[in-house]
Amino acid sequence: MKLLTLGIFILILALTLLVTYWAARRTNTASEFYAAGGNLSAKENGFALAGDWMSAAAFLGFTGLTALYGMDGSLYAVSALAAFLLILMVVAEPIRNTGRYTLGDVIAYRMQRPQARLAAVVGTAIVNIAYMIPQLAGAGALMKLLLGVPYSTAVIFVGIGMVVYVRFGGMIATTWVQIIKAVLLLATATVLVTWLLAEVGFNPLKLFSIAEDKYGLQMLAPGNYLKHPLDAFSLSLSLIVGTAGLPHIMTRFFTVPDAKTARKSVIWLMFLAGTFFLATTLIGFAAAIFVGQDAIRAVDKGGNLALPLLAQTLGGGAGSIGGEIFLAVVCAVAFATILAVVAGLTLATSGTVAHDLYVNVIRQGKVSEADQVRIAKLSTLAIGVIATALGLLAEGVNVAVLVILAISIAASANFPVIVLSLFWRRFNTAGVIGGITVGLVSAAGLAFIGPAFMGKAAIFPIVNPTILSLPLGLLGAVVGTFLGGRDLANEERFEEVLYRAQTGAEIH
């Protein structure tokens, strides 16, 4: 089985490396490295967006939480769908129209101050690295189970892989790796759901009924994992708002030629990801029934391996040919999923370090195309080392919980600043710094003293801190704006910014 898993993964890896080689020959300019030249179609970008969002947290973490905690786990998947509506209706078009390569471009277009762009660099880098850590943790858990490879070895291997994809192929390679990964993931989920539904006569309601008989009515009720009455609301708020503040998702709107294509790509994303998230709920309940919660916890206490174990069980169980083949396929696809997602995160992070920090803050735009691409590739290596080192420390923690930390920071620090930059005339550079600082510190601080990290000894009672950290981030932005005083030149530019955000055209 180990050889089979390794063989399937090597095939997928070989395919993606060929794509990287093909992309490297077409990646020469900064636009091609950061944004694939801005020439992707809505369908291509929609599949790539789905690939970005259908991460290890969704594939492994969401199903694991559902298997162990029932409907509480499924809320993670359902809430994400509402986020895409917010992105479609509010932010996709303005971001595409006012930015070039990064979220820092969107903020700097309005503020035209290096301090504002520097604050955006901090928010982007921290969110992306926090999001990378759970992907690496999922890879370590998978490799440890399947091949007996030490957790640390697996994490380091993924770190090397993500650097290779981005270093040589840039956004073109990352996009097509995401598209390949999305197709493989959706195909695997379709086969798995069809197989498990066949076990219950293609009646999904029977699946829930069996889960209720086996674990009690509480399996279908809230409160198993999200103990506090406000937990479910805070989780939904975090995912709905935070997704629109995730840099690696938002920067994908710079890869299409216009705002209309950006909106269409979100519709593709909603269809693809919606189908996938429905599948994760069914897979989670099926794992609880056919594998059993005790067996899942025995292999990984965070529940991250519920889906691979279900695949093995449906295929005939451990030791059977069918079980081992299906387990190998699922795990190879999951591992490829992790590689693709961390590549996207690495690109978004290296982009903000190179483009925002080096080119626009340190060198004030006086950099050649070749030097900009060279710095971006060097920053890719540095980001890969940092993320890998942090991933080594995340062993045994449910990857979905770690993703929530990243999304909480995005919701509390990035989203308020993006929206206020686009829609509030008085907003200024001091507001950007205040919003990002207060949102970031409050989200991280409350998460670390909450149940997700401290368990029963938690000081803050809610798993997801966004219910408090988001208002604090907004307050920090508003207070910072008033403390910074009036910026009349900035306020005069507001009409131009608003017009550009909605139309994509300049005022002449």
C-alpha positions in Angstrom: 0.0 0.0 0.0 2.8 2.4 0.8 4.4 1.8 -2.6 1.0 2.3 -4.3 0.4 5.6 -2.4 3.8 6.8 -3.3 3.4 5.8 -6.9 0.1 7.6 -7.3 1.5 10.7 -5.6 4.6 10.6 -7.8 2.4 10.6 -10.9 0.5 13.6 -9.7 3.7 15.3 -8.7 5.3 14.6 -12.1 2.3 16.1 -13.8 2.4 19.3 -11.7 6.2 19.6 -12.2 5.7 19.4 -15.9 3.2 22.2 -15.6 5.7 24.2 -13.6 8.4 23.7 -16.3 5.9 24.8 -19.0 5.0 27.8 -16.9 8.6 28.8 -16.1 9.2 29.3 -19.8 6.3 31.7 -19.9 7.1 33.6 -16.7 9.5 36.5 -17.4 7.7 39.7 -16.3 6.4 40.8 -12.9 2.8 40.7 -14.3 3.3 37.0 -15.3 4.9 36.1 -12.0 2.3 37.8 -9.8 -0.8 37.6 -11.8 -0.4 35.2 -14.8 -0.4 38.2 -17.1 -4.0 39.0 -16.2 -5.3 36.7 -19.0 -7.1 33.9 -17.2 -10.7 33.2 -18.2 -13.6 33.1 -15.6 -13.7 29.3 -15.8 -9.9 28.9 -15.3 -9.8 31.4 -12.4 -13.0 29.8 -10.9 -11.4 26.4 -10.8 -8.2 27.9 -9.4 -10.1 29.8 -6.7 -11.9 26.6 -5.8 -8.5 24.9 -5.6 -7.3 27.6 -3.3 -10.3 27.3 -1.0 -10.6 23.5 -1.0 -7.6 23.1 1.2 -6.4 20.5 3.7 -8.5 22.2 6.3 -11.6 21.6 4.2 -10.7 18.1 2.9 -9.3 16.8 6.2 -10.2 19.2 9.0 -13.9 19.8 8.2 -14.7 16.2 7.7 -12.8 15.3 10.9 -14.7 17.8 13.0 -18.0 16.6 11.5 -17.1 13.0 12.3 -16.2 13.8 15.9 -18.7 16.5 16.7 -21.6 16.2 14.2 -23.4 19.3 13.0 -20.9 21.6 14.7 -18.3 20.5 12.3 -20.5 20.9 9.3 -21.0 24.6 10.2 -17.5 25.2 9.2 -18.3 24.1 5.6 -21.8 25.7 5.4 -20.6 29.1 6.6 -18.0 29.4 4.0 -20.6 29.4 1.2 -22.1 32.7 2.5 -18.7 34.3 2.2 -18.7 33.9 -1.5 -21.8 35.9 -1.8 -20.1 38.8 0.1 -17.1 38.5 -2.2 -19.4 38.5 -5.3 -21.6 41.4 -4.2 -19.1 43.7 -2.4 -15.4 43.2 -2.9 -14.5 41.3 -6.1 -15.1 44.1 -8.5 -13.6 47.0 -6.5 -10.5 44.9 -5.7 -10.0 44.0 -9.3 -10.4 47.6 -10.4 -8.1 49.3 -7.8 -5.3 46.8 -7.4 -2.6 45.4 -9.5 -0.9 42.5 -7.8 -1.6 42.6 -4.1 -4.1 43.8 -1.5 -1.4 46.4 -0.5 -2.0 47.9 -4.0 -5.7 48.4 -3.2 -5.0 50.2 0.1 -2.1 52.2 -1.4 -4.2 53.3 -4.3 -6.4 55.2 -1.9 -3.8 56.3 0.7 -0.7 56.8 -1.4 1.4 56.6 1.7 4.2 54.0 2.3 3.1 53.5 5.9 -0.3 52.3 4.7 1.3 49.8 2.4 3.7 48.6 5.1 0.7 47.9 7.4 -0.8 45.9 4.6 2.4 43.9 4.3 2.1 42.9 8.0 -1.5 41.9 7.7 -1.0 39.9 4.5 2.1 38.1 5.7 0.8 37.0 9.1 -2.6 35.8 7.7 -0.9 33.8 4.9 1.7 32.2 7.2 -1.0 31.3 9.8 -3.0 29.7 6.9 0.0 27.8 5.7 0.8 26.1 9.1 -2.4 23.9 9.1 -1.7 22.8 5.5 1.7 21.6 6.5 0.3 20.0 9.6 -2.1 18.0 7.5 0.7 16.8 5.2 2.7 15.6 8.2 -0.2 13.7 9.6 -1.0 12.0 6.3 2.6 11.0 5.5 3.1 9.7 9.0 0.0 7.5 8.7 0.5 6.2 5.2 4.2 5.8 4.7 5.6 5.7 8.2 7.6 8.9 7.3 8.3 11.1 10.3 6.1 14.1 10.7 9.0 16.5 10.4 10.2 14.9 7.1 6.8 15.2 5.5 6.5 18.9 6.5 10.0 19.7 5.1 9.2 17.9 1.9 6.0 20.0 1.4 8.0 23.1 2.2 10.5 22.3 -0.6 7.7 21.5 -3.0 5.8 24.8 -2.5 9.0 26.7 -3.0 9.8 24.9 -6.3 6.3 25.6 -7.7 6.4 29.3 -7.0 10.1 29.9 -7.5 10.1 28.6 -11.1 6.5 29.0 -12.3 5.0 31.9 -10.5 1.2 32.5 -10.8 0.9 30.6 -14.1 2.2 27.4 -12.6 0.3 27.9 -9.3 -2.9 28.5 -11.2 -2.7 25.3 -13.3 -1.5 23.2 -10.3 -4.7 24.5 -8.5 -6.9 23.6 -11.5 -5.5 20.1 -11.7 -5.8 19.7 -7.9 -9.4 20.9 -7.9 -10.4 18.4 -10.6 -8.8 15.5 -8.8 -10.3 16.6 -5.5 -13.8 16.9 -6.9 -13.6 13.6 -8.7 -12.4 11.8 -5.6 -15.1 13.4 -3.5 -17.7 12.4 -6.0 -16.6 8.8 -6.0 -16.4 8.7 -2.3 -19.9 10.2 -1.8 -21.4 7.9 -4.4 -19.9 4.9 -2.6 -21.0 5.9 0.9 -24.5 6.7 -0.3 -24.7 3.3 -2.0 -24.2 1.8 1.5 -27.4 3.5 2.7 -29.6 3.0 -0.4 -28.8 6.5 -1.8 -30.8 8.0 1.0 -28.8 10.8 2.7 -31.4 11.1 5.5 -30.7 7.5 6.5 -27.1 8.5 7.0 -28.1 11.0 9.6 -30.6 8.6 11.2 -27.9 6.0 11.6 -25.6 8.6 13.2 -28.4 9.5 15.6 -29.0 5.9 16.6 -25.3 5.3 17.1 -24.3 8.5 19.0 -27.6 10.0 20.2 -29.6 13.0 19.2 -26.8 15.3 20.2 -24.9 14.3 17.1 -27.4 16.3 15.1 -27.6 19.2 17.5 -25.3 22.1 18.2 -23.0 22.3 21.2 -20.7 19.2 20.8 -17.7 21.3 19.8 -18.9 24.9 19.9 -19.9 25.0 23.5 -20.7 28.6 24.0 -24.1 29.9 22.7 -22.3 32.5 20.7 -19.7 30.1 19.1 -21.8 29.3 16.1 -22.5 32.9 15.3 -18.9 33.9 15.7 -17.8 31.1 13.5 -20.2 32.1 10.7 -19.2 35.7 11.0 -15.5 34.8 10.8 -15.9 32.7 7.7 -18.2 35.1 5.9 -16.1 38.2 6.5 -12.7 36.6 6.9 -12.7 34.9 3.5 -13.0 38.3 1.9 -9.8 39.3 3.7 -7.7 36.3 2.8 -4.9 37.6 0.5 -4.3 34.4 -1.4 -8.0 34.4 -2.4 -8.4 38.1 -3.2 -5.2 38.3 -5.3 -6.7 35.9 -7.8 -8.9 38.7 -9.0 -5.8 40.3 -10.5 -5.3 37.3 -12.8 -8.4 38.1 -15.0 -8.7 40.9 -17.6 -11.6 42.8 -16.1 -14.2 43.1 -13.3 -16.9 41.2 -15.2 -14.6 38.2 -15.5 -13.8 38.5 -11.8 -17.5 38.2 -10.9 -18.0 35.3 -13.2 -15.1 33.4 -11.6 -16.7 33.8 -8.2 -19.9 32.2 -9.6 -17.8 29.2 -10.8 -16.2 29.1 -7.3 -19.6 29.0 -5.6 -20.8 26.2 -7.7 -17.6 24.1 -7.3 -16.9 24.8 -3.7 -20.6 24.5 -2.7 -20.8 21.0 -4.1 -17.6 20.1 -2.3 -18.7 21.4 1.1 -21.9 19.5 0.8 -19.8 16.4 0.3 -17.6 17.1 3.4 -20.7 16.9 5.7 -21.8 13.6 4.3 -18.3 12.2 4.4 -17.9 13.3 8.0 -21.1 11.6 9.2 -20.2 8.5 7.2 -16.8 8.3 8.9 -18.4 8.5 12.3 -20.7 5.6 11.3 -18.5 3.3 9.3 -15.1 4.0 11.0 -16.2 5.1 14.4 -15.1 8.0 16.5 -12.9 6.0 18.8 -11.0 4.5 15.8 -10.6 8.0 14.3 -9.2 9.5 17.6 -6.9 6.5 18.0 -5.1 7.4 14.8 -5.2 11.2 15.1 -6.7 12.9 18.1 -7.6 16.0 16.0 -9.7 13.9 13.6 -7.7 14.9 10.5 -7.5 11.4 9.1 -11.3 10.6 9.3 -11.6 10.8 5.5 -8.7 8.5 4.5 -9.9 6.0 7.1 -13.4 6.1 5.6 -12.0 5.5 2.1 -10.1 2.4 3.4 -13.2 1.1 5.2 -15.5 1.5 2.2 -13.0 -0.2 0.0 -13.1 -3.3 2.1 -11.1 -2.4 5.2 -7.4 -2.5 6.1 -5.5 -5.2 4.3 -8.0 -5.6 1.5 -6.9 -4.7 -2.0 -9.9 -2.4 -2.6 -9.4 -0.6 0.8 -5.7 -0.1 0.3 -6.1 1.2 -3.3 -8.9 3.7 -2.4 -6.9 4.8 0.7 -3.8 5.4 -1.5 -5.8 7.4 -4.1 -7.5 9.6 -1.5 -4.3 10.3 0.4 -2.3 11.0 -2.7 -4.9 13.5 -3.8 -5.1 15.0 -0.3 -1.3 15.4 -0.3 -1.4 17.0 -3.7 -4.1 19.4 -2.4 -1.8 20.5 0.4 1.1 21.2 -2.0 -1.1 23.2 -4.3 -2.6 25.4 -1.5 0.7 26.2 0.1 2.1 27.2 -3.3 -0.7 29.7 -3.6 -0.1 31.0 -0.1 3.6 31.2 -0.7 3.1 33.2 -3.9 0.7 35.7 -2.2 3.2 36.2 0.7 6.3 36.5 -1.5 4.4 38.9 -3.7 3.6 41.3 -0.8 7.1 41.1 0.5 8.7 41.8 -2.9 6.1 44.1 -4.5 4.8 46.0 -1.5 7.8 46.0 0.9 10.8 46.0 -1.4 9.7 47.6 -4.6 7.2 50.2 -3.3 8.4 51.0 0.3 12.1 50.4 0.3 12.9 51.3 -3.4 9.9 53.6 -3.9 9.1 52.0 -7.3 12.6 52.4 -8.7 13.1 48.8 -9.6 13.5 47.0 -13.0 11.1 44.2 -14.0 14.0 41.6 -13.7 15.0 42.8 -10.3 11.4 42.7 -9.0 11.0 39.1 -10.2 14.4 38.2 -8.7 13.5 39.6 -5.3 10.1 37.8 -5.4 11.8 34.5 -6.0 14.3 35.1 -3.1 11.4 36.0 -0.8 9.7 32.8 -1.8 12.6 30.9 -0.3 12.5 32.9 2.9 8.8 32.5 3.3 9.1 28.7 2.7 11.7 28.3 5.4 9.6 30.3 8.0 6.3 28.5 7.2 8.0 25.1 7.4 9.6 25.8 10.7 6.3 26.8 12.2 4.5 23.8 10.6 6.9 21.6 12.5 5.4 22.9 15.8 1.8 22.2 14.8 1.7 18.4 15.1 -1.5 16.9 16.6 -3.7 20.1 16.3 -6.8 19.9 14.2 -6.0 21.8 11.0 -9.5 23.4 10.8 -8.9 25.0 14.2 -5.6 26.5 12.9 -7.3 27.8 9.8 -9.9 29.6 11.9 -7.1 31.5 13.6 -5.9 32.7 10.2 -9.4 33.6 9.0 -10.2 35.4 12.3 -7.1 37.6 11.7 -8.2 38.2 8.1 -11.7 39.1 9.3 -10.6 41.5 12.1 -7.5 43.1 10.5 -7.7 42.9 6.7 -11.4 43.1 5.8 -12.2 46.3 7.8 -9.3 48.1 6.3 -10.1 47.0 2.7 -13.8 48.0 3.0 -13.1 51.4 4.7 -10.4 52.2 2.1 -12.9 51.7 -0.7 -16.1 53.2 0.9 -15.2 55.8 3.7 -14.1 59.3 2.6 -12.5 60.2 6.0 -10.5 57.0 6.3 -6.7 57.7 6.3 -3.3 56.1 6.8 -3.5 56.2 10.6 -6.8 54.3 10.4 -5.1 51.6 8.3 -2.4 51.2 10.9 -4.9 51.2 13.8 -7.3 48.8 12.2 -4.6 46.2 11.2 -2.8 46.5 14.5 -5.8 46.2 16.8 -7.5 43.6 14.7 -4.5 41.4 14.4 -3.5 41.6 18.1 -7.1 41.1 19.4 -7.8 38.1 17.1 -4.6 36.3 17.9 -4.6 37.1 21.6 -8.2 36.0 22.1 -7.7 32.8 20.1 -4.7 31.8 22.1 -6.5 32.3 25.4 -9.7 30.6 24.1 -10.9 26.9 24.1 -9.2 26.1 20.8 -5.8 26.4 22.4 -6.3 26.2 26.1 -9.2 23.8 26.3 -11.1 23.8 29.6 -8.6 26.2 31.1 -9.6 28.9 28.5 -9.9 32.5 29.8 -12.0 33.6 26.8 -15.0 31.3 26.4 -15.6 31.4 22.6 -13.6 29.2 20.2 -13.7 31.7 17.4 -12.8 35.3 18.6 -14.2 37.2 15.6 -17.4 38.2 17.4 -15.2 40.5 19.6 -12.0 41.0 17.5 -13.9 42.2 14.4 -15.6 45.1 16.3 -12.2 45.9 17.9 -10.5 46.0 14.6 -13.2 48.3 13.2 -12.9 50.4 16.4 -9.1 50.6 15.9 -9.5 51.8 12.3 -12.1 54.4 13.3 -10.2 55.7 16.3 -6.9 55.7 14.4 -8.6 57.7 11.6 -9.7 60.5 14.0 -6.5 60.5 16.0 -4.5 60.9 12.7 -6.4 64.1 11.9 -7.8 65.2 8.5 -6.0 64.3 5.3 -7.7 66.7 2.9 -5.7 65.4 -0.2 -6.7 61.9 0.6 -10.4 62.9 1.0 -10.3 64.7 -2.3 -9.1 61.5 -4.0 -12.1 59.6 -2.6 -14.4 60.4 -5.5 -11.7 59.1 -7.9 -11.2 56.0 -5.9 -14.9 55.2 -5.7 -15.4 55.8 -9.4 -12.4 53.6 -10.3 -13.6 50.9 -7.8 -17.0 50.7 -9.5 -16.2 51.2 -13.1 -12.5 50.4 -13.5 -12.0 53.6 -15.4 -9.9 56.7 -14.5 -11.4 60.2 -14.0 -10.1 62.6 -16.7 
